[in-house]
Each structure stands twice: as structure tokens, then as C-alpha cells.
């Protein structure tokens, strides 16, 4: 069944659209498409965005490794480097700081009718993607491949059983979330 689904690109697009709509809905319900909440996160006065994203990391990490263990998914980590991480972080950070939305929250905010997210966010992402694509050949040679570390995952890097790493991180991150709640962040 999964192999036939993998070959059917139309069904994959429909599934992606449906999941994207639910993703945006849950972002909106979680409050992370609200400009004031996002700015509060950037000013370190409201940690709603951080808590939602950290919760998503925990659930996603457990879900992906469970699906992998059951044979329903395979990991395909993309190779990385220090250069690409720094450039990507700078582009993301500048866009986030200037507009007050990340790509996911911008899409969710567009869905709830925020024109600033539509014209600043979506249009900005399209322009930025075009500029990056135009500059990519030069960036790849000069910057993006610096400090290449390959397609390694944390369990591979640490040379531990993946479940040991996943469960340890899940426990630590969950404890951190509870600690944030107890001190009122």
C-alpha cells in the first residue's frame, strides 16, 4: 500500500494539502499565528511559540521513530554544513525579526486573513527564494559547503541506539517544558 502511495503523486499532493490545512489550523488554535504573541517570543516576554514548537518536536521525534521502527517510514536526512546552517539561520532570522512571522506562522496567518503576512510574508518568501536560487551557484562554491558534516543524525553522531537518544531527548525536553510552566514562563 505504501509503495503504491509513494508512486501516486496526485494523492501525495492531496494528502500534503490536507495535512497543511490541519497544520495551519492547529497553529492558529495554538495562538502562534498572532503577531503579538510572535513579537512577545522575540522579546522573550511570551513563550507560547517556543512551547508549541518544542511540543511538536517531542511528538514528531517520537512519531517518526515509531513509524520507522514499525517499517512505515524511512529516514532520509539531508546533508548539511556549518556554512549552509549559518546562511539559512541568518536568512530565517532576518525575515523573522523584520516581519514577525516564520514561514509556517506566516502561512497560518494568511489563512486567518492577515494581510501583513500575505504581502510581507508570502511575497517576501517568494522574492527571497528567487534571490537565493539566483545566487545559489556562487554561494554553494564559496559558503554553503564550508564545514560539511554529511547526512548524519544525532543517534549516529552519538553512536547510540536511536531509541535511547529519542527517549532521553523526549524526557529532557518534556521536563524542560514542565519546568517552564512551574516558573511561569
C-alpha positions as CSV (number, residue, x, y, z in Angstrom):
1,X,0.0,0.0,0.0
2,X,2.7,2.5,0.9
3,X,4.7,1.8,-2.3
4,X,1.6,2.5,-4.4
5,X,1.0,5.7,-2.4
6,X,4.6,6.7,-2.9
7,X,4.2,6.4,-6.7
8,X,0.9,8.3,-6.8
9,X,2.0,12.0,-6.8
10,X,-1.6,13.4,-7.0
11,X,-2.6,11.6,-3.9
12,X,0.6,12.7,-2.2
13,X,-0.3,16.3,-3.1
14,X,-3.8,16.0,-1.7
15,X,-2.5,14.4,1.5
16,X,0.0,17.3,1.8
17,X,-2.7,19.9,1.3
18,X,-5.0,18.3,3.9
19,X,-2.1,18.0,6.4
20,X,-1.1,21.6,5.6
21,X,-4.6,22.8,6.3
22,X,-4.7,21.0,9.7
23,X,-1.2,22.3,10.5
24,X,-2.3,25.9,9.9
25,X,-5.5,25.3,11.9
26,X,-3.6,24.0,14.8
27,X,-1.0,26.8,14.6
28,X,-3.9,29.3,14.7
29,X,-5.6,27.5,17.6
30,X,-2.3,27.4,19.5
31,X,-2.0,31.2,19.1
32,X,1.3,31.1,17.2
33,X,-0.1,32.9,14.2
34,X,-0.9,36.0,16.3
35,X,1.7,38.8,15.6
36,X,1.7,40.0,19.2
37,X,2.5,36.5,20.5
38,X,5.3,36.1,18.0
39,X,6.7,39.5,18.9
40,X,6.4,38.6,22.6
41,X,8.5,35.5,21.8
42,X,11.2,37.6,20.0
43,X,11.2,40.0,23.0
44,X,11.4,37.0,25.4
45,X,8.2,38.0,27.2
46,X,5.8,35.3,25.8
47,X,7.0,31.8,25.3
48,X,3.9,30.4,23.6
49,X,5.7,29.9,20.3
50,X,8.6,28.1,22.0
51,X,6.3,25.8,23.9
52,X,4.2,24.9,20.9
53,X,7.3,24.2,18.8
54,X,9.1,22.2,21.5
55,X,5.9,20.1,22.0
56,X,5.8,19.5,18.2
57,X,9.5,18.4,18.3
58,X,8.8,15.9,21.0
59,X,5.7,14.4,19.4
60,X,7.3,14.5,15.9
61,X,10.5,12.8,17.1
62,X,8.6,10.0,18.9
63,X,6.2,9.6,15.9
64,X,8.9,9.5,13.2
65,X,11.0,6.9,15.1
66,X,7.9,4.8,15.9
67,X,6.9,4.8,12.3
68,X,10.5,3.9,11.3
69,X,10.6,1.1,13.8
70,X,7.3,-0.3,12.5
71,X,8.6,-0.2,8.9
72,X,6.2,2.5,7.8
73,X,8.8,5.2,7.3
74,X,12.4,5.6,6.3
75,X,14.7,8.4,7.3
76,X,16.3,10.4,4.6
77,X,18.4,13.0,6.3
78,X,19.8,15.8,4.1
79,X,23.5,16.5,4.2
80,X,24.4,19.7,6.0
81,X,27.3,22.0,6.7
82,X,28.2,24.9,9.0
83,X,28.0,27.3,6.1
84,X,24.5,26.3,5.0
85,X,23.3,26.3,8.6
86,X,24.7,29.8,9.2
87,X,23.3,31.3,5.9
88,X,19.9,29.6,6.4
89,X,19.8,30.8,10.0
90,X,20.6,34.4,9.0
91,X,18.0,34.5,6.3
92,X,15.4,32.9,8.5
93,X,16.3,35.2,11.5
94,X,16.3,38.4,9.5
95,X,12.9,37.6,7.9
96,X,11.5,36.6,11.3
97,X,12.8,39.7,13.1
98,X,11.7,42.1,10.3
99,X,8.2,40.6,9.7
100,X,7.4,38.9,12.9
101,X,6.5,35.6,11.2
102,X,8.3,32.4,10.3
103,X,7.2,30.6,7.1
104,X,4.8,28.3,8.9
105,X,3.2,31.0,11.1
106,X,3.0,33.4,8.0
107,X,1.0,30.8,6.1
108,X,-1.2,30.2,9.1
109,X,-1.7,34.0,9.5
110,X,-2.6,34.3,5.8
111,X,-5.2,31.7,6.4
112,X,-6.8,33.8,9.1
113,X,-6.7,36.9,6.9
114,X,-3.6,38.8,8.0
115,X,-2.6,41.0,5.1
116,X,0.8,41.8,6.5
117,X,1.6,38.0,6.4
118,X,0.4,37.8,2.9
119,X,2.2,40.7,1.4
120,X,5.2,40.8,3.6
121,X,5.5,37.1,4.3
122,X,4.4,35.2,1.2
123,X,5.7,37.8,-1.2
124,X,8.9,38.1,0.8
125,X,9.4,34.4,0.8
126,X,8.9,34.2,-3.0
127,X,11.3,37.1,-3.6
128,X,13.8,35.7,-1.1
129,X,13.6,32.2,-2.7
130,X,14.2,33.7,-6.1
131,X,17.2,35.7,-5.0
132,X,18.6,32.7,-3.2
133,X,18.1,30.5,-6.3
134,X,19.9,33.1,-8.4
135,X,22.8,33.4,-6.0
136,X,23.0,29.6,-5.2
137,X,25.8,28.6,-7.6
138,X,28.2,31.3,-6.1
139,X,27.0,30.6,-2.6
140,X,27.5,26.9,-2.9
141,X,31.1,27.2,-4.0
142,X,32.1,30.0,-1.6
143,X,30.0,29.4,1.6
144,X,27.4,26.7,1.7
145,X,29.7,23.7,1.6
146,X,32.1,25.1,4.3
147,X,32.2,22.8,7.3
148,X,30.4,19.9,5.6
149,X,29.2,17.2,8.1
150,X,27.1,15.0,5.8
151,X,23.8,13.4,6.4
152,X,24.3,12.2,10.0
153,X,21.6,12.0,12.6
154,X,22.0,12.6,16.4
155,X,21.9,8.8,17.2
156,X,24.6,8.2,14.5
157,X,26.7,11.1,15.7
158,X,26.5,9.9,19.3
159,X,26.8,6.2,18.3
160,X,23.9,5.2,20.5
161,X,20.7,3.2,19.8
162,X,18.2,5.6,18.2
163,X,15.5,4.8,20.8
164,X,17.9,5.6,23.6
165,X,18.6,9.1,22.2
166,X,14.9,9.7,21.2
167,X,13.5,8.8,24.6
168,X,16.3,10.6,26.5
169,X,15.7,13.8,24.5
170,X,11.9,13.4,24.9
171,X,12.2,13.1,28.7
172,X,14.6,16.0,28.9
173,X,12.5,18.3,26.7
174,X,9.3,17.4,28.5
175,X,10.9,18.1,31.8
176,X,12.1,21.4,30.5
177,X,8.5,22.3,29.4
178,X,7.1,21.4,32.8
179,X,9.9,23.5,34.4
180,X,8.9,26.5,32.2
181,X,5.3,26.1,33.3
182,X,6.2,25.9,37.0
183,X,8.2,29.1,36.9
184,X,5.6,30.9,34.9
185,X,7.2,31.3,31.5
